[in-house]
Amino acid sequence: MASKMDELFEAIYGYKPKKDGTAYEMLAAAAIKLIQNSSEIKHDQFLKGLYSDDKYQIDVLIKEQFKTFLEAKDYTNSNKKVGRPDVQKLAGGVQNLEVDKGIMASATDFTAPAKKYSEASKINPNSKPISIYHIRPSSEEDEKGRIKKIIINIHFQFPEFEKAQWNPIFKKEGAKMLESMYDKNEQITFGMEEIYRVDGSVLTTAKNIGLEIQKNHKNGDDFVEGSWKSNGDAFVKIKSQLIPIISLNYKVPYNSFTHELIVEANGKACLLVKSEEENVDKLITDFDLKKVNFKDGGDVEIK
């Protein structure tokens, strides 16, 4: 009879392993790999005992700084909890193997004696520590209080120089030059891409002035206004003549808009991985599980 973990594995990967319990072992391996991506995770390994010729089948072997033997127990069909005998058996195997610690994973829960035995293993100087992990189908209750979606409002403001008002303040001699160039009531229109020195070389450009203007803008303001002034003599070119100016007053409007960025998990939560002793509490989605590959030789990798 297929267990809940068998059904979950088949829904994710499209097939069901022939051997009972294998589906849960592989799901546990996938879950650990997703949580500890930097670790080397292998499924269904065999290790020889340190003090005997016995060979131990390892459901999941985790290699990082320490080597860990994970035993996976799927009692979802009987709804039975993992008891002390299961944890004690794992502890005996860990003692006889070249590993640093053990993890007992349950698809249901643990009895009180099993939890006490796990706690005792961490303070017993003659024992290797055994941690307990809940790796089980997740429920709606597990999702409560977790962040499912993050909404970020990004506010953009940028200058509209094409709508800017530019008002050059001319020196007295510049004003007199303009009077000689235009009729009294004639409107003066000219383009201004560059500011010049007295010798006709370019002092600065309208683009550079614009960059300076942007530094003066305060977030939230609809416009920025002020006055640009050169440290030395400055001129604008009108009808091919250099006209001296004192400063350049400006008022530049700013356009603004807000972009809403939504960040949410891909897929549907389907597996809970939780261990209070090791500060692990994570929901894993079907989307994430589908990224896990099981290679020949037992290597567990993420696509």
Backbone bond lengths (Angstrom), bond angles and torsions (degrees), N, CA, C in turn:
res aa  C-N    CA-C-N  psi(-1)  N-CA   C-N-CA  omega(-1)  CA-C   N-CA-C  phi
1 M - - - 1.464 - - 1.531 109.62 -
2 A 1.320 115.48 128.17 1.466 120.20 -178.10 1.521 110.31 -67.95
3 S 1.316 115.78 136.78 1.458 120.80 177.12 1.528 109.32 -88.30
4 K 1.333 116.15 174.12 1.463 120.82 177.08 1.536 110.64 -61.43
5 M 1.325 115.65 -35.16 1.462 119.26 -179.42 1.524 111.08 -72.66
6 D 1.342 116.64 -34.55 1.470 120.03 174.44 1.525 110.17 -61.72
7 E 1.327 115.12 -44.45 1.472 120.13 -178.46 1.525 110.94 -65.84
8 L 1.338 116.28 -39.56 1.456 119.58 178.90 1.529 110.27 -65.62
9 F 1.325 116.51 -43.40 1.467 120.06 179.88 1.529 110.50 -61.11
10 E 1.323 116.85 -45.08 1.470 120.53 -178.99 1.530 111.07 -64.73
11 A 1.337 117.22 -37.22 1.466 120.55 178.47 1.527 111.39 -65.81
12 I 1.327 116.64 -32.75 1.468 120.88 -178.15 1.524 111.34 -81.85
13 Y 1.339 116.13 -48.18 1.464 120.42 -169.14 1.528 114.43 -105.82
14 G 1.330 116.88 -8.66 1.466 119.54 173.52 1.516 115.38 84.38
15 Y 1.320 118.11 6.24 1.467 120.68 176.10 1.517 108.51 -151.33
16 K 1.330 115.85 167.91 1.461 120.05 -179.72 1.525 109.16 -126.25
17 P 1.334 118.46 124.77 1.466 120.26 177.38 1.528 111.08 -58.87
18 K 1.331 116.12 146.69 1.468 120.36 -176.01 1.526 112.44 -71.76
19 K 1.320 116.15 -37.90 1.465 119.84 -175.17 1.526 110.96 -81.56
20 D 1.333 115.85 132.16 1.465 120.61 178.25 1.528 110.71 -58.77
21 G 1.322 115.79 136.96 1.458 120.95 177.13 1.517 114.21 89.63
22 T 1.341 116.92 -18.46 1.462 119.55 -177.33 1.523 111.94 -65.27
23 A 1.326 116.22 -38.82 1.472 119.79 -179.17 1.523 110.68 -58.51
24 Y 1.326 116.24 -42.18 1.457 119.23 -179.22 1.528 111.18 -69.76
25 E 1.322 116.31 -39.40 1.464 119.83 177.20 1.528 110.38 -58.51
26 M 1.332 116.52 -43.15 1.468 120.93 -177.99 1.527 111.14 -70.61
27 L 1.330 116.75 -37.24 1.474 119.43 176.05 1.525 110.80 -65.05
28 A 1.341 116.26 -39.78 1.465 119.85 177.69 1.528 110.41 -63.62
29 A 1.331 116.70 -41.43 1.464 121.10 178.32 1.525 110.59 -62.89
30 A 1.344 116.02 -42.97 1.469 120.44 179.19 1.520 110.84 -63.48
31 A 1.333 116.47 -42.21 1.468 120.82 -179.28 1.520 111.34 -63.16
32 I 1.331 116.80 -44.49 1.468 120.55 179.74 1.527 110.09 -65.11
33 K 1.328 117.03 -38.91 1.470 119.95 179.03 1.519 110.66 -63.71
34 L 1.321 117.73 -40.74 1.465 120.61 179.58 1.530 111.34 -65.96
35 I 1.322 117.14 -32.47 1.459 121.17 -179.93 1.521 111.30 -82.46
36 Q 1.344 115.87 -37.57 1.474 120.82 -177.98 1.530 108.83 -119.48
37 N 1.312 115.73 67.56 1.468 120.64 -174.40 1.523 112.82 -59.03
38 S 1.341 116.69 -31.55 1.462 119.83 -177.86 1.529 112.44 -75.93
39 S 1.315 117.06 -14.80 1.466 120.41 -178.67 1.527 110.79 -80.65
40 E 1.320 115.37 153.14 1.467 121.06 172.30 1.527 107.14 -87.59
41 I 1.315 115.71 119.13 1.470 121.18 -177.54 1.517 108.81 -115.12
42 K 1.335 116.19 128.98 1.457 120.93 177.10 1.524 109.36 -128.13
43 H 1.335 115.56 142.89 1.462 121.74 179.93 1.529 109.71 -109.20
44 D 1.330 115.63 144.10 1.466 123.03 173.40 1.533 111.76 55.52
45 Q 1.326 114.83 65.41 1.457 120.89 179.41 1.537 110.76 -107.70
46 F 1.324 116.38 162.20 1.466 121.16 177.40 1.520 108.90 -124.56
47 L 1.326 115.21 130.35 1.454 121.37 178.31 1.533 109.11 -125.54
48 K 1.338 114.53 142.77 1.460 120.08 178.21 1.521 109.78 -86.90
49 G 1.334 115.95 141.28 1.460 120.94 -179.39 1.514 112.60 -64.38
50 L 1.335 116.12 148.29 1.460 121.09 178.72 1.526 111.68 -72.02
51 Y 1.333 116.89 -32.77 1.456 120.88 -173.39 1.524 112.58 -116.49
52 S 1.323 116.70 9.71 1.463 120.86 178.52 1.517 108.65 -154.18
53 D 1.323 115.28 172.22 1.475 119.82 177.69 1.520 111.67 -89.17
54 D 1.314 116.95 5.93 1.468 120.51 -178.58 1.523 110.39 -63.91
55 K 1.327 115.65 143.76 1.465 121.15 173.11 1.518 108.18 -108.00
56 Y 1.314 114.87 130.99 1.463 121.09 -178.51 1.521 109.84 -105.35
57 Q 1.330 114.97 132.88 1.471 119.42 174.27 1.521 107.42 -85.10
58 I 1.340 115.84 124.60 1.459 121.65 -177.65 1.523 108.33 -104.88
59 D 1.322 116.78 118.63 1.470 119.66 179.87 1.524 110.64 -60.71
60 V 1.334 115.81 -51.83 1.475 121.17 179.39 1.524 108.01 -140.21
61 L 1.329 116.03 127.38 1.459 121.29 177.29 1.523 108.10 -111.04
62 I 1.337 116.21 122.52 1.470 122.54 -176.32 1.520 108.45 -110.60
63 K 1.316 116.24 122.18 1.466 120.55 179.14 1.519 109.08 -118.33
64 E 1.319 115.46 114.04 1.467 120.95 172.54 1.525 104.90 -136.82
65 Q 1.336 117.86 -121.68 1.472 118.71 172.95 1.526 109.43 -69.39
66 F 1.335 114.12 -35.68 1.458 120.63 178.93 1.523 109.01 -118.57
67 K 1.321 115.20 158.16 1.462 120.06 177.52 1.529 108.00 -100.83
68 T 1.327 115.98 127.80 1.470 121.00 -173.05 1.525 110.46 -124.63
69 F 1.302 115.54 136.64 1.465 123.90 176.55 1.523 106.98 -102.32
70 L 1.347 116.81 115.45 1.466 120.73 177.93 1.524 109.39 -104.86
71 E 1.298 115.35 125.68 1.461 122.98 175.49 1.522 108.41 -105.62
72 A 1.341 117.17 129.17 1.469 121.74 -175.68 1.523 110.16 -111.97
73 K 1.329 117.15 125.87 1.460 122.23 -179.50 1.530 110.20 -119.96
74 D 1.318 115.56 118.99 1.466 121.80 179.18 1.526 109.09 -108.56
75 Y 1.342 115.33 99.58 1.464 121.07 177.79 1.531 110.69 -109.47
76 T 1.329 117.32 30.15 1.469 119.09 -176.21 1.527 112.43 -68.18
77 N 1.341 118.88 -28.05 1.464 120.09 179.48 1.525 111.78 -65.95
78 S 1.314 116.26 -41.43 1.469 120.14 -178.63 1.525 111.96 -95.06
79 N 1.348 116.01 -7.78 1.470 122.18 -176.22 1.529 111.14 56.70
80 K 1.324 114.08 31.67 1.464 121.04 -179.74 1.526 109.39 -88.17
81 K 1.331 116.26 144.30 1.455 121.09 176.74 1.527 110.09 -84.74
82 V 1.310 115.16 152.27 1.461 119.82 173.88 1.527 107.70 -72.21
83 G 1.333 115.88 126.26 1.458 120.21 -175.49 1.511 113.89 -103.13
84 R 1.310 114.54 -179.44 1.465 121.18 -179.51 1.528 112.06 -58.32
85 P 1.351 120.25 -41.62 1.474 119.49 -179.02 1.523 112.81 -56.77
86 D 1.346 117.22 -38.00 1.470 120.10 178.66 1.520 110.77 -64.94
87 V 1.331 116.35 -44.79 1.463 120.72 -178.35 1.528 110.12 -68.23
88 Q 1.347 115.85 -38.73 1.460 120.08 -179.51 1.534 110.73 -66.77
89 K 1.318 116.81 -37.53 1.468 120.68 177.91 1.528 110.62 -63.97
90 L 1.338 115.77 -42.20 1.467 119.94 177.47 1.524 109.92 -62.21
91 A 1.336 117.16 -42.60 1.466 120.93 -179.84 1.525 111.27 -60.43
92 G 1.339 116.83 -39.50 1.462 120.44 177.93 1.516 111.42 -64.93
93 G 1.328 116.47 -40.70 1.457 120.10 178.77 1.520 111.74 -65.95
94 V 1.317 116.28 -41.44 1.470 120.59 -179.95 1.532 110.74 -62.41
95 Q 1.334 116.74 -37.67 1.464 120.34 179.91 1.528 111.52 -62.75
96 N 1.330 116.69 -30.49 1.465 121.40 -174.95 1.532 112.30 -97.10
97 L 1.336 116.79 10.74 1.464 120.29 -177.08 1.524 110.96 -125.89
98 E 1.324 114.89 158.62 1.462 120.19 178.09 1.536 109.19 -83.97
99 V 1.310 115.17 65.56 1.460 122.30 175.64 1.526 107.72 -132.87
100 D 1.322 116.48 162.17 1.465 120.53 -175.46 1.521 113.38 -96.00
101 K 1.336 116.74 -27.24 1.470 119.40 -176.55 1.513 109.42 -158.74
102 G 1.318 115.44 173.05 1.454 121.42 177.87 1.516 111.33 -129.29
103 I 1.332 115.61 153.29 1.470 122.31 173.38 1.517 107.58 -128.50
104 M 1.315 116.53 128.90 1.457 121.53 172.09 1.521 107.85 -103.15
105 A 1.344 116.46 119.09 1.463 121.65 179.65 1.522 108.92 -105.77
106 S 1.316 115.37 134.37 1.462 120.99 -179.50 1.514 110.53 -123.77
107 A 1.340 115.90 138.56 1.460 121.20 175.60 1.521 110.68 -88.71
108 T 1.337 117.33 -2.76 1.467 121.20 179.16 1.534 108.87 -120.41
109 D 1.339 116.59 -88.20 1.475 120.73 -179.84 1.518 107.64 -163.78
110 F 1.329 116.49 -172.31 1.459 122.20 179.65 1.522 109.14 -125.15
111 T 1.319 115.94 145.73 1.462 119.86 173.65 1.524 108.75 -74.74
112 A 1.324 115.59 162.11 1.468 120.14 178.64 1.525 111.46 -60.24
113 P 1.346 119.52 -43.65 1.479 119.13 177.72 1.533 112.82 -61.41
114 A 1.336 117.46 -34.48 1.467 120.42 178.23 1.530 110.27 -64.23
115 K 1.326 115.49 -41.70 1.467 119.91 -179.89 1.531 110.35 -66.53
116 K 1.333 116.55 -40.22 1.465 120.15 179.75 1.526 110.83 -65.44
117 Y 1.329 116.61 -39.26 1.458 120.01 179.50 1.526 110.07 -64.12
118 S 1.342 115.83 -40.42 1.471 120.50 177.77 1.524 110.38 -61.06
119 E 1.330 116.72 -44.59 1.470 120.87 179.94 1.527 111.01 -63.08
120 A 1.335 116.07 -40.61 1.467 120.37 -178.42 1.527 111.07 -66.35
121 S 1.327 117.05 -33.15 1.465 120.13 -177.69 1.525 112.08 -63.89
122 K 1.305 116.15 -22.26 1.468 120.31 -176.94 1.532 112.29 -83.93
123 I 1.309 116.79 -16.29 1.470 119.52 179.94 1.529 112.17 -113.64
124 N 1.329 116.18 -7.00 1.464 120.90 178.90 1.532 109.20 -81.02
125 P 1.329 118.74 114.23 1.472 120.69 -177.28 1.522 113.49 -64.50
126 N 1.336 117.07 -17.18 1.465 120.99 -178.95 1.533 112.15 -98.70
127 S 1.329 115.97 9.72 1.470 119.80 -176.53 1.522 110.08 -126.14
128 K 1.316 115.44 151.77 1.457 120.09 170.63 1.532 107.91 -91.02
129 P 1.331 118.01 140.87 1.466 120.38 -173.76 1.534 112.77 -64.72
130 I 1.319 114.15 140.85 1.471 121.76 175.40 1.518 108.16 -119.74
131 S 1.335 117.22 120.01 1.470 121.90 176.83 1.520 108.98 -100.11
132 I 1.333 115.49 155.09 1.460 119.22 177.64 1.535 109.19 -115.01
133 Y 1.317 114.74 137.05 1.463 122.80 -178.48 1.520 109.53 -125.49
134 H 1.317 115.36 136.93 1.459 121.19 168.12 1.526 107.18 -93.58
135 I 1.302 117.26 114.65 1.468 121.96 173.29 1.518 105.39 -125.81
136 R 1.313 115.14 98.62 1.470 120.17 -170.56 1.518 111.05 -144.84
137 P 1.352 116.36 166.91 1.471 118.85 175.98 1.525 109.54 -59.36
138 S 1.308 116.37 135.46 1.467 119.94 -178.98 1.526 110.51 -82.26
139 S 1.329 115.04 161.03 1.460 121.88 179.94 1.525 109.40 -127.41
140 E 1.320 116.07 170.79 1.467 120.12 176.78 1.523 110.49 -61.96
141 E 1.313 116.62 -32.21 1.473 120.85 178.79 1.530 110.65 -62.78
142 D 1.338 116.49 -36.55 1.470 120.78 179.75 1.525 111.36 -65.43
143 E 1.332 116.78 -26.40 1.467 120.64 -176.09 1.523 112.80 -82.38
144 K 1.326 116.80 -15.11 1.461 119.88 -177.87 1.534 110.53 -65.31
145 G 1.344 115.06 136.78 1.450 120.83 177.56 1.516 114.31 81.79
146 R 1.322 118.02 -0.40 1.461 120.80 178.83 1.526 110.18 -98.42
147 I 1.299 115.62 151.55 1.464 120.88 178.09 1.522 108.49 -80.27
148 K 1.324 115.90 117.53 1.455 120.32 179.50 1.523 112.11 -100.05
149 K 1.321 114.69 -27.45 1.462 118.50 -175.93 1.527 109.05 -145.18
150 I 1.321 116.32 137.08 1.461 122.22 175.31 1.519 107.86 -116.79
151 I 1.328 116.79 124.70 1.460 121.67 178.90 1.525 107.97 -109.41
152 I 1.326 115.97 120.85 1.463 122.30 -179.18 1.522 108.60 -114.76
153 N 1.320 117.49 120.51 1.457 121.96 174.92 1.522 109.24 -96.11
154 I 1.320 116.14 113.79 1.460 122.02 -178.63 1.528 108.30 -101.90
155 H 1.319 115.80 119.47 1.464 121.44 -176.96 1.529 109.52 -98.60
156 F 1.331 115.74 122.21 1.459 121.48 -179.83 1.524 110.05 -109.70
157 Q 1.329 117.02 141.05 1.465 123.49 171.84 1.520 108.58 -135.81
158 F 1.315 116.22 134.26 1.458 118.69 179.02 1.527 109.24 -142.67
159 P 1.333 116.90 147.31 1.468 120.78 -176.38 1.526 111.45 -73.40
160 E 1.323 115.61 145.93 1.468 121.89 174.60 1.531 107.81 -111.17
161 F 1.323 114.78 82.21 1.460 119.59 -175.51 1.525 112.42 -64.71
162 E 1.336 116.31 -25.95 1.471 118.29 179.51 1.530 111.91 -67.64
163 K 1.336 116.86 -17.78 1.470 121.02 178.37 1.543 111.53 -105.58
164 A 1.315 115.77 7.55 1.466 119.69 -175.91 1.529 112.03 -72.66
165 Q 1.308 114.44 153.45 1.471 121.30 174.96 1.529 107.95 -105.46
166 W 1.342 116.45 123.22 1.464 122.48 -179.75 1.522 108.24 -117.44
167 N 1.291 116.89 127.12 1.463 120.88 -176.74 1.529 109.46 -131.02
168 P 1.352 117.75 96.06 1.459 119.56 178.37 1.525 111.38 -72.41
169 I 1.308 116.92 134.75 1.466 122.73 175.79 1.538 106.75 -100.01
170 F 1.328 114.72 111.93 1.465 119.86 -173.28 1.531 111.40 -86.04
171 K 1.318 115.11 149.80 1.451 120.02 170.75 1.536 108.78 -71.16
172 K 1.339 116.96 164.47 1.468 120.37 -177.89 1.524 111.57 -57.27
173 E 1.353 116.34 -42.61 1.459 118.75 -179.40 1.527 111.17 -68.91
174 G 1.369 115.50 -29.37 1.467 119.00 176.56 1.515 111.31 -69.28
175 A 1.334 115.87 -40.90 1.464 119.92 178.40 1.527 110.91 -62.64
176 K 1.338 116.38 -39.45 1.467 119.78 178.84 1.528 110.95 -65.96
177 M 1.342 116.50 -36.85 1.465 119.87 177.92 1.517 110.53 -62.89
178 L 1.331 116.29 -40.52 1.466 120.13 -179.77 1.534 110.50 -67.18
179 E 1.348 116.64 -37.21 1.472 119.59 179.43 1.528 110.91 -62.26
180 S 1.325 114.83 -32.80 1.473 117.68 -179.97 1.528 112.00 -79.86
181 M 1.341 116.43 -17.71 1.463 120.55 -176.71 1.529 112.72 -94.31
182 Y 1.341 116.99 -23.05 1.463 120.76 -174.89 1.523 110.13 -129.90
183 D 1.342 115.02 153.79 1.455 119.43 171.56 1.508 109.29 -67.10
184 K 1.322 115.08 160.79 1.468 120.98 -173.50 1.520 113.26 -57.33
185 N 1.323 118.28 -42.96 1.469 121.24 -175.99 1.533 112.45 -100.36
186 E 1.296 116.30 8.88 1.472 118.99 -178.00 1.530 110.41 -78.18
187 Q 1.334 115.34 137.07 1.464 120.80 179.05 1.533 109.78 -80.91
188 I 1.309 116.08 133.29 1.466 120.92 -178.46 1.529 109.10 -95.53
189 T 1.316 115.64 121.49 1.466 121.36 177.64 1.523 108.53 -125.84
190 F 1.328 116.78 128.23 1.462 119.05 177.84 1.530 109.81 -153.64
191 G 1.316 115.02 152.33 1.458 120.36 176.46 1.517 109.85 -88.08
192 M 1.313 115.44 149.11 1.461 118.63 -177.33 1.529 109.30 -136.40
193 E 1.308 116.84 93.98 1.459 121.33 177.08 1.516 111.80 -99.86
194 E 1.346 115.76 -22.05 1.460 118.95 -176.18 1.524 111.03 -140.59
195 I 1.321 116.36 152.54 1.460 124.85 171.81 1.535 106.32 -111.11
196 Y 1.359 115.23 136.97 1.467 119.11 -171.09 1.527 112.34 -114.47
197 R 1.337 113.30 161.43 1.467 121.49 169.04 1.531 108.13 -89.27
198 V 1.322 116.24 173.36 1.465 121.33 -177.61 1.530 111.81 -63.03
199 D 1.354 116.63 -27.28 1.461 119.36 -179.46 1.527 112.99 -86.77
200 G 1.342 117.08 3.40 1.456 120.80 178.01 1.514 114.71 91.13
201 S 1.327 117.25 -4.79 1.467 119.28 176.35 1.531 109.80 -76.88
202 V 1.313 115.42 156.83 1.476 120.48 -176.47 1.525 110.31 -76.62
203 L 1.330 115.49 123.44 1.465 121.55 176.51 1.520 110.81 -82.23
204 T 1.319 115.90 -47.97 1.468 122.20 176.88 1.517 107.55 -160.44
205 T 1.309 116.22 176.33 1.466 121.07 -179.45 1.520 110.09 -120.10
206 A 1.308 115.22 162.75 1.467 120.16 176.87 1.531 110.40 -61.82
207 K 1.341 115.68 -33.24 1.465 119.87 178.47 1.526 110.84 -63.23
208 N 1.352 116.24 -44.63 1.468 119.39 179.79 1.526 111.87 -65.32
209 I 1.339 115.60 -38.38 1.470 119.02 176.43 1.518 109.63 -62.68
210 G 1.334 115.06 -40.34 1.474 119.66 178.53 1.515 112.18 -60.39
211 L 1.339 117.36 -39.25 1.463 121.09 178.21 1.523 110.93 -65.10
212 E 1.335 116.50 -37.09 1.473 119.91 177.06 1.522 110.29 -67.28
213 I 1.325 115.73 -38.73 1.465 120.61 -179.76 1.530 110.43 -61.41
214 Q 1.344 116.40 -40.53 1.466 119.92 -177.70 1.527 111.67 -62.22
215 K 1.328 116.99 -29.86 1.465 120.19 178.31 1.521 111.87 -65.45
216 N 1.332 116.45 -25.21 1.470 120.76 -177.67 1.525 112.74 -88.20
217 H 1.341 116.12 -7.39 1.463 118.62 -177.60 1.516 111.11 -76.30
218 K 1.326 115.85 136.53 1.465 121.53 176.90 1.521 108.73 -104.15
219 N 1.328 115.34 136.25 1.459 119.95 -179.26 1.521 110.89 -54.17
220 G 1.324 114.83 132.00 1.460 120.54 178.52 1.516 113.70 99.11
221 D 1.338 117.63 -21.62 1.470 120.30 179.03 1.524 110.18 -72.86
222 D 1.333 115.75 141.36 1.466 120.94 -179.91 1.521 112.36 -79.77
223 F 1.315 116.72 -16.17 1.457 120.02 179.36 1.526 109.00 -157.47
224 V 1.321 114.74 167.01 1.447 120.91 173.27 1.528 107.21 -130.12
225 E 1.311 116.01 135.39 1.459 118.86 179.71 1.522 109.55 -137.67
226 G 1.308 114.40 154.15 1.448 119.48 -179.07 1.517 110.26 174.37
227 S 1.297 115.12 -157.96 1.461 120.00 -176.53 1.520 109.15 -140.19
228 W 1.318 114.93 131.65 1.462 120.68 176.33 1.519 108.39 -100.02
229 K 1.319 116.23 136.43 1.465 120.04 -179.58 1.522 109.14 -141.42
230 S 1.320 116.21 136.44 1.459 121.66 179.73 1.523 110.17 -82.88
231 N 1.326 116.48 152.43 1.473 120.96 175.27 1.532 111.62 -70.56
232 G 1.331 114.14 -24.56 1.465 118.45 179.01 1.520 110.78 -123.45
233 D 1.318 116.79 -163.49 1.464 120.63 177.97 1.523 109.95 -66.38
234 A 1.349 115.02 142.60 1.454 120.60 -179.86 1.529 108.99 -137.77
235 F 1.350 115.37 148.43 1.453 120.40 -175.43 1.520 109.78 -139.56
236 V 1.337 115.35 148.97 1.463 121.71 167.94 1.525 107.29 -110.08
237 K 1.300 115.67 153.84 1.468 119.48 -177.68 1.525 109.24 -103.23
238 I 1.327 114.59 119.40 1.468 121.53 177.59 1.525 107.73 -128.44
239 K 1.306 115.86 124.64 1.467 121.60 -177.02 1.534 111.30 50.28
240 S 1.344 114.32 43.99 1.470 122.67 176.57 1.522 113.61 68.39
241 Q 1.341 117.58 8.64 1.462 120.20 178.20 1.528 109.91 -110.35
242 L 1.311 116.29 143.71 1.461 121.23 177.89 1.525 109.20 -85.52
243 I 1.319 115.84 118.15 1.461 122.51 -177.90 1.532 108.21 -108.56
244 P 1.326 118.53 120.15 1.479 120.83 -176.78 1.532 111.90 -71.20
245 I 1.352 114.82 138.28 1.468 120.73 178.28 1.521 109.69 -123.80
246 I 1.344 114.10 155.53 1.475 120.45 174.63 1.520 109.69 -86.45
247 S 1.335 115.06 -45.78 1.466 120.93 -176.27 1.523 108.71 -159.37
248 L 1.322 113.33 176.05 1.467 120.02 177.51 1.519 107.62 -130.75
249 N 1.325 116.17 107.23 1.458 120.22 177.64 1.526 109.27 -82.00
250 Y 1.324 115.50 146.92 1.465 118.20 -177.11 1.533 110.49 -145.80
251 K 1.315 113.73 156.46 1.464 122.14 170.81 1.530 106.14 -144.42
252 V 1.332 115.36 112.41 1.466 121.05 -174.26 1.528 109.11 -114.21
253 P 1.326 117.46 117.88 1.474 119.66 177.80 1.530 110.85 -74.88
254 Y 1.315 115.31 153.36 1.468 121.53 178.11 1.526 109.40 -118.92
255 N 1.308 115.20 133.73 1.464 120.70 173.92 1.526 107.88 -94.99
256 S 1.289 116.93 147.78 1.462 119.80 -179.14 1.523 110.48 -139.42
257 F 1.331 114.84 149.95 1.463 120.56 173.07 1.519 108.44 -154.16
258 T 1.305 115.70 159.63 1.455 121.54 -178.48 1.520 109.47 -117.63
259 H 1.327 115.16 132.27 1.462 121.08 177.77 1.527 108.64 -110.68
260 E 1.310 115.65 129.31 1.466 120.69 179.19 1.523 109.47 -94.99
261 L 1.317 115.72 120.82 1.459 121.80 178.42 1.521 108.23 -109.56
262 I 1.324 116.13 122.57 1.465 121.66 -178.89 1.527 109.05 -109.15
263 V 1.332 115.61 123.54 1.459 121.38 177.67 1.521 107.91 -115.49
264 E 1.329 116.03 119.01 1.457 119.19 178.13 1.522 109.87 -143.13
265 A 1.311 115.57 158.77 1.458 120.56 -176.76 1.521 110.34 -66.53
266 N 1.320 115.06 142.42 1.458 120.37 174.45 1.522 109.23 -82.70
267 G 1.317 115.54 137.11 1.458 119.55 175.95 1.514 113.88 85.60
268 K 1.316 114.26 -176.03 1.468 122.46 -176.82 1.522 109.44 -110.45
269 A 1.326 115.93 132.46 1.467 119.95 177.70 1.522 109.75 -60.86
270 C 1.329 116.33 131.47 1.468 118.71 -178.09 1.531 113.20 -138.94
271 L 1.344 117.57 -12.47 1.457 119.73 -176.72 1.528 109.77 -138.72
272 L 1.324 115.83 131.73 1.465 121.59 175.75 1.525 108.81 -103.03
273 V 1.319 115.74 132.17 1.468 121.53 173.23 1.525 106.74 -120.91
274 K 1.338 115.59 117.60 1.458 118.46 -173.41 1.520 110.55 -143.21
275 S 1.336 114.64 133.01 1.459 121.14 172.84 1.515 107.52 -147.38
276 E 1.319 116.63 108.81 1.462 120.77 -177.68 1.519 111.26 -65.37
277 E 1.329 117.39 -33.63 1.463 119.80 -177.17 1.513 112.09 -70.13
278 E 1.333 117.19 -30.28 1.465 120.36 -178.57 1.527 112.03 -108.88
279 N 1.324 115.81 15.13 1.468 121.56 174.82 1.533 112.13 55.36
280 V 1.318 115.90 47.41 1.466 122.45 177.61 1.525 108.11 -116.56
281 D 1.308 116.66 127.09 1.465 121.45 177.54 1.525 107.29 -156.10
282 K 1.316 116.60 93.09 1.458 120.39 -172.04 1.517 111.17 -138.60
283 L 1.334 114.68 138.56 1.462 121.09 171.90 1.523 108.12 -96.13
284 I 1.309 116.52 133.45 1.457 122.01 -179.70 1.521 108.62 -113.56
285 T 1.328 115.57 136.22 1.465 120.41 -176.89 1.519 111.18 -94.50
286 D 1.343 115.05 163.45 1.461 120.07 175.62 1.527 110.28 -63.42
287 F 1.343 116.76 -33.07 1.462 121.14 178.09 1.530 110.71 -60.41
288 D 1.336 116.60 -43.91 1.467 120.71 179.92 1.527 111.26 -68.43
289 L 1.324 117.03 -42.33 1.465 120.15 -179.13 1.527 111.85 -61.99
290 K 1.325 115.83 -34.86 1.471 119.46 -179.66 1.522 112.30 -68.23
291 K 1.334 117.02 -14.89 1.461 120.48 178.72 1.530 111.85 -82.41
292 V 1.335 116.99 -7.71 1.465 120.86 -176.65 1.522 110.14 -91.18
293 N 1.321 115.69 131.13 1.462 122.68 177.36 1.523 110.26 -110.35
294 F 1.341 115.84 141.62 1.458 122.02 175.08 1.528 107.56 -107.78
295 K 1.329 115.95 111.64 1.456 121.36 -174.26 1.530 110.85 -92.04
296 D 1.351 114.41 161.86 1.460 119.46 172.20 1.522 108.83 -60.58
297 G 1.316 115.66 139.09 1.457 119.42 -177.63 1.508 113.01 93.17
298 G 1.363 115.69 -6.55 1.462 119.68 174.42 1.515 116.11 97.71
299 D 1.345 118.40 -4.23 1.468 119.52 -179.92 1.528 110.82 -64.53
300 V 1.317 114.78 135.54 1.464 121.89 177.84 1.516 107.08 -110.99
301 E 1.344 116.97 119.94 1.455 121.39 -174.17 1.530 110.06 -131.72
302 I 1.327 114.52 159.19 1.476 121.38 175.31 1.512 107.93 -104.66
303 K 1.324 115.92 132.42 1.474 121.59 -178.15 1.522 110.05 -58.99
